[in-house]
Amino acid sequence: MEPDRERVVAAEDLSKVNMHEAKTHLSRLVERVEGGEEIVISRAGKAVAKLVPVPAKPGRRKLGGWAGKFELPSDEEWERMDREVEQLFEESEIFPREDELWRGD
């Protein structure tokens, strides 16, 4: 085998290639990536980049996908929850009573 041919085989057998091999054989590497493989590109023995497949675009969303999966509270339940939250705020210590207010005197 020719030295260049050996290098091509090595690049295709490994998922790690050096920068020179990546530049020389980019089309082949992209084909491998299209097949689902991930390829690491290194410079001076240090990994610097990764070729990965682009994720498939999700399909169009269908309206009504949550139908029947949960129920909204009734108007009466909303009113009860509103009163409960209001009561929690009014009784909270973050709102001091009038006699506890600091007036800066």
Beta strands, then each sheet from edge to edge (+ up, - down):
strand 1: 16-18
strand 2: 39-43
strand 3: 46-51
sheet 1: 1+ 2+ 3-
end
